[in-house]
């Protein structure tokens, strides 16, 4: 490595460290720092009042002529310490008392946090200038005699920052004595570094990025439906207001809605076709009021359909949609493949062979009509990522009559690169669909349907489809404005928030899995690449069981504890038990994650 490269690496390392310091300052820019600054400001104002009452002869005061004296190394050092130390100390105090509910600060808006930091900077500079001129003010104030004796002399003006320094040393000494045993105890804890790292990465989330829900709620259910995020709700209301001002039935309002839908398409193309950008123009992106409508509309476009096969990894609700569709079309057969839960711990190679065997056994021998196969990109229960692309390519070698329907409801927003390479293997009547109100955080239900461009594929245009035309039925603009707001939030600015939040979710998931204890088993594949999503399934480990006898009793107790998760009943050999599906949204705070672990541990007991 050349000297130039070494210097670049060194500079990058210093920038990363400086960035961490600034992030810590931002975390500490809360109410404690504000109260500290108000306290300092009160001292400065009190000093100013004392100076005013001394009626000093200011004609010799050279402050404005010698202001440069305040920026010598001594005062600059003091300024740096005052600017940096209080917010950093405030942040570290937050970490030390991270589990104390009464001491915990509420999250505050990002803009207000920035204003607090600016206010702190201003107060720090003013304080340093007051220090720099205090000696000259003392000289101007003259001496005074104490207790009637000329032996005890002092200046008539004594700056209060000297008292602040005295009190700071005294309080600091006390804190050091008190903090020493606390820090020693922390140092002996092996997980303190992990906790600090997790706390640090989670604590800079501003209040506008949090959901509108009670603060004590332990929400780990994003895989079902996302809560309403403050920033997204505010933006969605803004779009809706602009739409209403244009009068919904007017051409202007319709054009505004079309433009918003096109913005959504642009955002999704950038997100879903990251490595297949050349294929993006060949696909249509259409919006519907719900996820299941996407499946219905896609099924209706498959000509000469004979059989629908539903993957064992697919959500039961989608199987119900297929069952309903088959009931309306009696000539169409419907097969739901059964899950063997023991296969879930195996690697992808074994799971792939098993799944292919299941599908092949269900494909009819007759090849004159089409067979539609519904596959899920992410298993709805365990969060395992299924390499659907491999399944499609393998089956297409042996069969020419297959149509693939890929459910991306647990992939879009959950994975950094959903769909992606699937674009190379979805053709003609194949389609991909997903919901925007789960991991994409849309506040309104919205289904997205993606298929190759084919203007003639709709013999009858769906009444509620936002496609080349607006819906012919009563229009709900929230379908578009919700996903428009969430996409701007998550994937705007080169997917900055999505990547940042995904990293936070990974840290939360890792912490949970490390600390859940030996009573529980996390259902994971032996293949690492399958375990990349932000939710998991948990069950009692062998030798343990749930304390409650029924799923309803468990649900009643866990919701009483303030936990929102999904209790999933199983079928087949596992019919008498249930697993828990736990999501790790980026806004889940560390103290709530600890409470979740505590509540779950209280719900299991050993088998005697």
C-alpha positions in Angstrom: 0.0 0.0 0.0 1.4 3.4 -1.0 1.9 6.3 1.4 -1.0 8.2 -0.3 -3.4 5.3 0.3 -2.3 5.0 3.9 -3.0 8.7 4.4 -6.4 8.3 2.8 -7.3 5.3 5.1 -6.1 7.3 8.1 -8.2 10.3 7.1 -11.3 8.1 6.5 -10.8 6.5 10.0 -10.6 9.9 11.6 -13.7 11.1 9.8 -15.6 7.9 11.0 -14.5 8.6 14.6 -15.5 12.3 14.3 -18.9 11.2 12.8 -19.4 9.0 15.8 -18.7 12.0 18.2 -21.2 14.2 16.3 -23.8 11.4 16.4 -23.3 11.1 20.2 -23.7 14.9 20.5 -26.9 14.7 18.5 -28.2 11.9 20.8 -27.4 14.1 23.9 -29.1 17.1 22.4 -32.3 16.7 24.5 -34.0 18.3 27.4 -31.2 17.7 29.8 -28.8 19.7 27.6 -31.5 22.5 27.2 -31.9 22.8 31.0 -28.1 23.0 31.3 -28.0 25.8 28.8 -30.8 27.7 30.4 -29.0 27.4 33.7 -25.8 28.8 32.1 -27.8 31.6 30.4 -29.3 32.5 33.8 -25.8 32.9 35.2 -24.7 35.1 32.3 -27.8 37.3 32.7 -27.2 37.5 36.5 -23.6 38.6 35.8 -24.8 41.2 33.3 -27.2 42.6 35.9 -24.4 42.7 38.5 -22.2 44.6 36.1 -25.0 47.0 35.3 -25.6 47.8 39.0 -21.9 48.6 39.6 -22.2 51.7 37.4 -18.7 51.0 36.0 -16.9 53.7 33.9 -17.0 51.9 30.6 -15.1 54.7 28.7 -11.9 52.7 29.2 -13.4 49.4 28.4 -11.8 48.0 25.3 -13.9 44.9 24.6 -14.9 45.9 21.1 -11.3 46.9 20.2 -9.7 43.8 21.5 -12.3 41.2 20.8 -9.6 39.0 19.2 -8.2 38.3 22.7 -11.1 36.0 23.2 -10.0 33.6 20.5 -6.6 32.7 21.9 -5.8 29.0 22.5 -6.8 29.1 26.2 -10.4 30.3 25.5 -10.7 28.2 22.4 -10.0 25.1 24.4 -12.6 26.1 27.0 -15.1 26.8 24.1 -14.5 23.3 22.6 -14.9 21.6 26.0 -18.1 23.5 26.8 -19.5 22.8 23.3 -18.7 19.1 23.2 -18.7 17.7 26.7 -22.3 18.6 28.0 -24.2 16.8 25.1 -21.8 13.8 25.2 -22.2 13.5 29.0 -26.0 13.9 28.5 -25.9 11.0 26.0 -23.8 8.8 28.3 -26.2 9.5 31.2 -29.0 8.3 28.9 -27.1 5.1 28.3 -26.4 4.5 32.0 -30.1 4.9 32.8 -31.4 3.3 29.6 -33.7 0.9 31.6 -35.1 3.5 34.0 -38.5 4.5 32.6 -38.9 7.6 34.9 -35.5 8.9 33.7 -35.9 8.2 30.0 -36.3 11.2 27.8 -39.1 11.2 25.2 -38.0 11.3 21.6 -38.1 14.8 20.1 -38.3 16.0 16.5 -35.1 16.1 14.5 -35.5 19.9 13.7 -36.0 20.7 17.4 -33.0 18.6 18.3 -30.9 20.6 15.8 -32.2 23.8 17.3 -31.2 22.7 20.8 -27.7 22.0 19.5 -27.5 25.4 17.8 -28.8 27.1 21.1 -26.1 25.2 23.0 -23.4 26.4 20.6 -24.6 30.0 21.0 -24.7 29.8 24.8 -21.2 28.2 24.9 -19.7 31.0 22.7 -21.4 33.7 24.8 -20.1 32.1 28.0 -16.5 32.0 26.7 -16.7 35.7 25.8 -18.0 36.6 29.2 -15.0 34.7 30.7 -12.6 36.6 28.4 -13.7 40.0 29.5 -14.3 39.3 33.2 -10.8 40.2 34.3 -10.9 43.6 32.8 -14.4 44.1 34.4 -12.9 43.1 37.8 -10.2 45.8 37.4 -12.7 48.4 36.5 -14.9 47.5 39.5 -12.1 48.2 42.0 -11.4 46.6 45.4 -13.7 46.3 48.4 -13.0 45.6 52.1 -14.5 42.7 53.8 -15.6 42.6 57.5 -14.3 46.1 58.1 -10.7 45.0 57.8 -8.4 46.1 54.9 -6.6 42.8 55.2 -9.3 40.9 53.4 -9.5 42.4 49.9 -11.4 41.3 46.8 -12.7 42.8 43.7 -16.1 44.5 43.9 -17.2 42.4 40.8 -16.6 38.6 41.0 -17.8 36.7 38.0 -20.2 33.9 38.6 -18.4 31.5 36.3 -15.9 31.0 39.2 -18.7 29.8 41.3 -19.8 27.5 38.5 -16.3 26.1 38.3 -16.3 25.5 42.0 -19.6 23.7 42.0 -18.7 21.8 38.9 -15.6 20.4 40.6 -17.5 19.5 43.7 -20.4 17.8 41.9 -18.0 16.2 39.4 -16.0 14.7 42.4 -19.2 13.3 43.9 -20.3 11.9 40.5 -16.9 10.2 40.1 -17.2 8.6 43.5 -20.8 7.4 42.8 -20.1 6.4 39.2 -17.0 4.3 40.0 -18.9 1.2 41.3 -21.4 1.6 38.5 -18.8 1.7 35.9 -16.9 -1.2 37.5 -20.1 -3.3 37.4 -20.6 -2.4 33.8 -17.1 -3.2 32.9 -17.6 -6.8 34.3 -20.6 -7.3 32.1 -19.7 -9.0 28.8 -22.6 -7.6 26.9 -22.1 -3.9 27.8 -20.2 -3.3 24.6 -22.9 -4.9 22.6 -25.6 -3.0 24.4 -23.8 0.3 23.9 -23.3 -0.3 20.2 -27.0 -1.2 19.8 -28.2 1.7 22.0 -25.9 4.1 20.0 -27.3 3.0 16.7 -30.9 3.2 17.9 -30.9 6.4 19.9 -30.5 8.9 17.1 -34.0 8.2 15.7 -36.1 11.4 15.8 -39.7 11.4 17.0 -41.0 12.0 13.4 -39.6 8.6 12.5 -41.6 6.9 15.3 -45.1 5.5 15.0 -48.3 7.0 16.3 -48.9 4.6 19.2 -48.5 4.5 22.9 -44.8 4.6 23.9 -45.0 1.6 26.2 -46.4 -0.7 23.4 -43.9 -3.4 22.5 -44.7 -3.5 18.7 -43.0 -6.5 17.0 -45.7 -7.1 14.3 -44.6 -5.3 11.2 -44.9 -8.5 9.2 -48.7 -8.2 9.7 -49.2 -4.5 9.2 -47.0 -1.5 9.9 -48.1 1.2 12.4 -48.5 4.8 11.2 -45.2 6.6 11.1 -45.4 10.3 12.0 -43.3 11.6 9.1 -45.3 9.4 6.6 -48.7 10.4 8.0 -47.8 14.1 7.8 -46.7 13.8 4.2 -49.7 11.7 3.2 -52.1 14.3 4.7 -50.2 17.0 2.7 -50.8 15.1 -0.5 -54.4 14.5 0.3 -54.9 18.2 1.2 -53.4 19.3 -2.2 -55.7 16.8 -4.0 -58.8 18.1 -2.2 -57.9 21.7 -3.0 -58.0 20.8 -6.7 -61.6 19.3 -6.3 -61.4 15.5 -6.6 -63.7 15.3 -9.7 -61.8 17.9 -11.7 -59.3 17.1 -14.4 -56.6 19.0 -12.4 -57.1 16.6 -9.4 -57.1 13.5 -11.7 -53.8 14.7 -13.3 -52.4 15.3 -9.8 -53.3 11.7 -8.8 -51.8 10.3 -12.0 -48.6 12.2 -11.5 -48.4 10.9 -7.9 -48.9 7.3 -9.1 -46.1 7.8 -11.7 -43.8 9.0 -9.0 -44.5 5.8 -7.1 -43.7 3.8 -10.2 -40.4 5.7 -10.6 -39.4 5.0 -7.0 -40.3 1.3 -7.3 -38.4 0.8 -10.5 -35.3 2.2 -8.8 -35.8 -0.1 -5.8 -36.9 -3.4 -7.5 -34.8 -3.3 -10.6 -31.5 -2.4 -9.0 -29.5 -5.0 -11.0 -31.9 -5.3 -13.9 -32.5 -1.7 -14.9 -32.7 -2.6 -18.6 -35.8 -4.8 -17.9 -37.6 -2.1 -16.0 -39.3 -0.4 -19.0 -40.7 -3.8 -20.0 -42.8 -4.1 -16.9 -46.0 -2.4 -15.8 -46.4 -1.4 -12.2 -50.1 -1.1 -11.1 -51.8 -0.3 -7.8 -54.9 -1.8 -6.2 -56.7 -1.3 -2.9 -55.4 -4.5 -1.4 -52.8 -7.3 -1.7 -55.3 -10.0 -2.4 -56.8 -8.0 -5.3 -53.4 -8.1 -7.0 -53.5 -11.9 -6.9 -57.1 -11.9 -8.1 -56.4 -9.6 -11.0 -53.2 -11.6 -12.0 -55.1 -14.9 -11.9 -57.9 -13.5 -14.1 -55.4 -12.8 -16.9 -54.1 -16.4 -17.2 -55.8 -18.0 -20.3 -56.7 -21.7 -20.3 -55.8 -22.2 -16.7 -56.2 -25.8 -15.4 -54.6 -26.0 -12.0 -53.3 -23.6 -9.2 -50.6 -25.0 -6.9 -50.0 -23.0 -3.7 -46.5 -23.3 -2.2 -46.2 -24.6 1.4 -44.3 -21.4 2.2 -47.3 -19.3 1.2 -49.5 -17.4 3.7 -52.9 -19.2 4.4 -54.8 -16.0 3.5 -53.5 -16.2 -0.1 -54.5 -19.8 -0.3 -58.0 -18.6 0.7 -58.0 -16.2 -2.2 -57.1 -19.0 -4.6 -59.8 -21.2 -3.1 -62.3 -18.5 -3.6 -61.2 -18.0 -7.2 -61.3 -21.7 -7.9 -64.9 -21.8 -6.5 -65.9 -19.2 -9.0 -64.3 -21.1 -11.8 -65.3 -24.8 -11.2 -63.1 -26.1 -14.1 -59.9 -24.9 -12.2 -58.3 -27.3 -9.7 -56.7 -26.0 -6.6 -53.9 -27.8 -4.6 -52.3 -26.5 -1.4 -49.0 -28.2 -0.6 -48.5 -29.1 3.1 -45.6 -27.8 5.1 -43.2 -30.2 6.8 -41.9 -28.1 9.6 -38.8 -30.2 10.2 -37.5 -29.2 6.8 -37.2 -25.5 7.8 -34.0 -26.2 9.7 -32.3 -27.7 6.7 -30.1 -25.8 4.3 -31.3 -24.3 1.0 -30.2 -27.2 -1.1 -32.3 -29.7 0.9 -35.3 -27.3 1.1 -35.1 -26.6 -2.6 -35.1 -30.3 -3.5 -38.0 -31.0 -1.2 -40.0 -28.0 -2.6 -39.3 -29.0 -6.2 -40.4 -32.6 -5.4 -43.7 -31.3 -3.8 -44.5 -29.1 -6.8 -43.7 -31.7 -9.4 -45.9 -34.2 -7.6 -48.8 -31.8 -7.9 -48.4 -30.8 -11.6 -51.0 -32.7 -13.7 -49.7 -35.1 -16.3 -51.8 -33.4 -19.0 -49.7 -30.6 -20.6 -52.4 -29.1 -22.8 -53.5 -26.5 -20.2 -51.7 -24.1 -17.9 -50.6 -24.6 -14.4 -50.2 -21.6 -12.1 -47.7 -21.9 -9.2 -48.0 -19.4 -6.3 -44.6 -18.9 -4.6 -43.6 -16.7 -1.7 -40.3 -14.8 -1.8 -40.1 -14.8 2.0 -41.7 -17.4 4.2 -44.5 -15.7 6.0 -43.8 -17.5 9.3 -40.1 -17.8 9.7 -38.8 -15.0 7.5 -36.7 -17.3 5.5 -35.7 -16.0 2.1 -36.7 -18.4 -0.7 -34.6 -18.3 -3.8 -37.6 -18.3 -6.1 -35.5 -17.5 -9.1 -33.8 -20.9 -8.8 -37.1 -22.7 -8.5 -38.5 -21.0 -11.6 -35.5 -21.7 -13.7 -35.4 -25.3 -12.7 -39.0 -26.0 -13.4 -39.0 -24.2 -16.7 -36.5 -26.7 -18.0 -39.0 -29.5 -17.6 -42.3 -27.8 -18.2 -43.6 -25.3 -20.8 -47.1 -24.8 -19.5 -46.2 -23.1 -16.1 -47.2 -19.6 -15.0 -45.5 -18.2 -11.9 -47.1 -15.9 -9.4 -44.6 -14.6 -6.8 -45.8 -13.1 -3.6 -43.4 -10.4 -2.4 -45.5 -9.2 0.6 -42.9 -10.1 3.1 -40.0 -9.1 0.8 -40.6 -5.5 -0.3 -39.3 -3.2 2.4 -37.9 -6.2 4.4 -35.1 -7.0 2.0 -32.7 -4.5 0.5 -33.0 -6.2 -3.0 -36.4 -7.9 -3.4 -37.6 -9.0 -6.9 -34.4 -7.9 -8.7 -33.2 -10.9 -10.7 -36.7 -12.3 -10.9 -37.2 -9.7 -13.7 -35.1 -11.9 -16.0 -37.4 -14.9 -15.5 -40.9 -13.5 -15.3 -42.6 -13.4 -18.7 -46.0 -13.1 -20.4 -48.6 -14.1 -17.8 -46.2 -14.4 -14.8 -46.5 -11.7 -12.2 -45.1 -10.4 -8.9 -47.3 -8.7 -6.3 -46.9 -7.4 -2.8 -48.4 -5.2 -0.1 -47.2 -1.6 0.7 -48.7 -1.5 4.2 -46.3 -4.0 5.8 -42.5 -3.4 5.5 -42.9 -0.4 3.1 -44.8 1.3 6.0 -47.7 2.8 3.9 -50.4 4.0 6.3 -53.1 2.8 3.9 -53.7 -0.7 2.4 -52.3 -1.0 -1.0 -51.5 -3.9 -3.3 -48.8 -3.6 -6.1 -49.0 -5.7 -9.2 -45.9 -6.1 -11.5 -46.0 -7.9 -14.9 -44.5 -7.6 -18.3 -46.1 -4.8 -20.4 -49.0 -6.2 -22.4 -51.6 -3.5 -23.3 -54.1 -6.1 -24.6 -53.9 -8.4 -21.6 -57.0 -6.9 -19.9 -60.1 -8.0 -21.8 -62.1 -6.2 -19.1 -60.2 -3.4 -17.4 -60.3 -4.0 -13.5 -62.6 -1.4 -12.0 -60.3 -0.5 -9.0 -56.9 -0.6 -10.8 -54.5 2.4 -10.9 -52.8 1.5 -14.2 -52.8 3.2 -17.6 -56.1 4.7 -16.5 -57.5 5.7 -13.1 -60.1 3.3 -11.5 -63.6 3.5 -12.9 -65.1 2.9 -9.4 -65.0 5.5 -6.6 -61.4 6.5 -6.2 -59.6 6.2 -2.9 -56.6 8.6 -3.3 -55.1 7.2 -0.1 -54.1 4.1 -2.0 -51.6 6.2 -3.9 -50.8 8.9 -1.4 -49.9 6.4 1.3 -47.4 4.5 -0.8 -46.1 7.8 -2.3 -45.3 9.1 1.2 -43.7 5.8 2.4 -41.5 5.5 -0.7 -40.3 9.0 -0.3 -39.5 8.2 3.3 -37.7 4.9 2.7 -36.1 4.9 -0.7 -35.7 8.6 -1.4 -32.1 9.9 -1.3 -30.6 6.6 -2.7 -32.5 4.4 -0.2 -30.8 6.2 2.7 -33.4 5.5 5.4 -34.2 2.0 4.1 -30.5 1.0 4.5 -30.1 2.7 7.8 -33.3 1.1 9.2 -32.4 -2.3 7.9 -29.1 -2.1 9.7 -30.9 -1.2 13.0 -33.3 -4.1 12.5 -30.4 -6.5 12.1 -28.8 -5.3 15.3 -32.1 -5.7 17.2 -32.6 -9.2 15.8 -29.1 -10.2 16.7 -29.5 -8.9 20.3 -32.8 -10.8 20.7 -31.4 -14.0 19.4 -28.3 -13.7 21.7 -30.3 -13.0 24.8 -33.6 -15.0 24.5 -32.0 -17.8 26.4 -31.9 -21.6 26.3 -35.6 -22.0 26.9 -36.4 -20.9 23.3 -35.5 -22.0 19.8 -35.3 -19.6 16.9 -36.3 -21.4 13.7 -33.4 -20.9 11.3 -32.1 -22.5 8.2 -28.7 -24.1 8.1 -28.0 -21.8 5.1 -27.0 -18.3 6.2 -28.4 -16.7 3.1 -31.9 -17.8 4.0 -31.8 -16.0 7.3 -31.5 -12.4 6.1 -34.9 -10.9 6.7 -36.0 -8.8 9.7 -38.4 -11.3 11.4 -38.1 -14.7 12.8 -40.2 -17.5 14.3 -39.7 -18.6 18.0 -40.9 -21.6 19.9 -40.1 -23.3 23.2 -37.0 -25.5 23.0 -37.3 -29.3 23.5 -38.0 -29.9 27.2 -40.0 -26.7 27.6 -43.6 -25.7 26.8 -45.9 -22.7 26.9 -47.4 -22.1 30.4 -50.8 -21.5 28.8 -52.8 -24.5 27.6 -54.5 -22.7 24.6 -53.4 -20.2 22.1 -56.2 -17.8 23.2 -55.0 -17.9 26.8 -51.4 -17.1 25.7 -52.7 -14.2 23.5 -54.7 -12.7 26.4 -51.7 -12.8 28.6 -49.1 -11.5 26.2 -51.3 -8.6 25.1 -52.0 -7.8 28.7 -48.2 -7.4 29.0 -48.3 -4.8 26.3 -46.8 -6.9 23.5 -48.1 -6.9 19.9 -46.8 -9.9 18.0 -48.3 -12.7 15.8 -49.3 -16.0 17.4 -49.2 -18.6 14.5 -51.2 -21.9 14.8 -49.6 -24.8 13.1 -51.2 -27.8 11.3 -50.3 -31.4 10.8 -48.2 -33.0 13.5 -47.8 -29.6 15.2 -51.5 -28.9 15.3 -51.7 -28.6 19.1 -49.1 -25.9 19.5 -48.1 -22.5 18.1 -45.1 -20.4 17.2 -44.5 -16.8 17.6 -43.6 -14.5 14.7 -41.5 -11.6 15.9 -40.5 -8.6 13.7 -37.8 -6.2 14.5 -38.8 -2.8 13.2 -36.2 0.0 13.3 -38.1 2.0 15.9 -38.1 -0.7 18.5 -36.2 0.7 21.4 -33.7 -1.3 23.4 -35.5 -1.1 26.8 -38.7 -2.4 25.1 -36.7 -5.2 23.5 -35.5 -6.2 26.9 -39.0 -6.2 28.3 -40.1 -8.4 25.4 -37.4 -11.0 26.3 -38.5 -10.8 29.9 -42.2 -11.3 29.1 -41.5 -14.2 26.8 -39.3 -16.0 29.3 -42.2 -15.7 31.8 -44.5 -17.5 29.4 -42.6 -20.8 29.2 -42.0 -23.6 31.8 -40.0 -26.8 31.8 -41.7 -30.1 31.2 -41.6 -32.3 34.3 
